[in-house]
Amino acid sequence: MSFKASQFRDLVVSPTLEYLGLNSPAAVNLLLMTCAQESHFGQYLHQLGSGPALGVYQMEPFTYHSHWERLNGRTDGMAGKVRALAGYRWATSAIPADEMIGNLAYATAMCRVHYYLRPEPLPAADDIAGLARYYKQWYNTPAGAARVPDVIDNYHKFVEGK
């Protein structure tokens, strides 16, 4: 089972990014691309095999906890906004990484934080190849298994339905 891209964009990604104050057409497309590449748009909520990656964006717990360390050191209020998306049950305790499995807004916020903490500006929203290279550099990493042409193909397949 996977998501319909337009519903995921309109009901989860855009409102979450708007709430965080990090919404832009480029950010929306980049997160849709990340979801398409990492989980084939929601087909996987836990990494296949024995890998640790979680949620529709397949973020690994080590990366997740590293982001929280950085968020907690910031003074821009982002940590509080992200924490609020996890819900009241985590108001006074650490939010476990597996919250990204069932909480789409929270997973989306953590994926956006991943890119937010990077030094490079986002490519233009309509620069699909540029977004794919950005994903490869900053999310999958140069040593990761993803290939830019596959990322582009998965974006076209799962997001655009081509």
C-alpha positions, 0 to 999 in steps of 0.5 A: 500500500502506498499513498496518493501523492497529491493527498500526501502533499496536501494533507501532510507535507505542505501543512507540516512544513507550513507549521514549521515555517519551512514551506516552499515548493522546493522543500515540498518536492524534495520531501516527496522525492525522499519519500518516493526513493526511501519507501516507494511512497509508503510501501515500507515503514521499516527498512527491509532486511535487518536495517534500522531505518524507520518511517516513510522517509526511512530515517535511521535512529542514529541520524534521528538522535543526532538531529535532536542533539542539534535541535536541542542546542538551537534557539530558533524554536524549531525543537519545540515546534517539532516536539509538538508534532509528536503529541502530548504523550511525549511532552516531558520525555524523549521522543523515540525514533519509532514515532516516525513510523506511525506519525506522518507529520512528525516523520515529515518534520524530522525529514525537513529538519534533516535538510534544514540543518544542511548548509546548502540552499535547496535547488529550485522546485522544478529542478528535479535533477538538482533535487535528486542530486541534493537528496543524494548528497545530503540524505542518502550521502555520497557513499549510499546505495541510491543513484541519482537516475533512480531517484529521478525515476522514482519521483516520476513514478511515485509522485507524478504517476509517470 
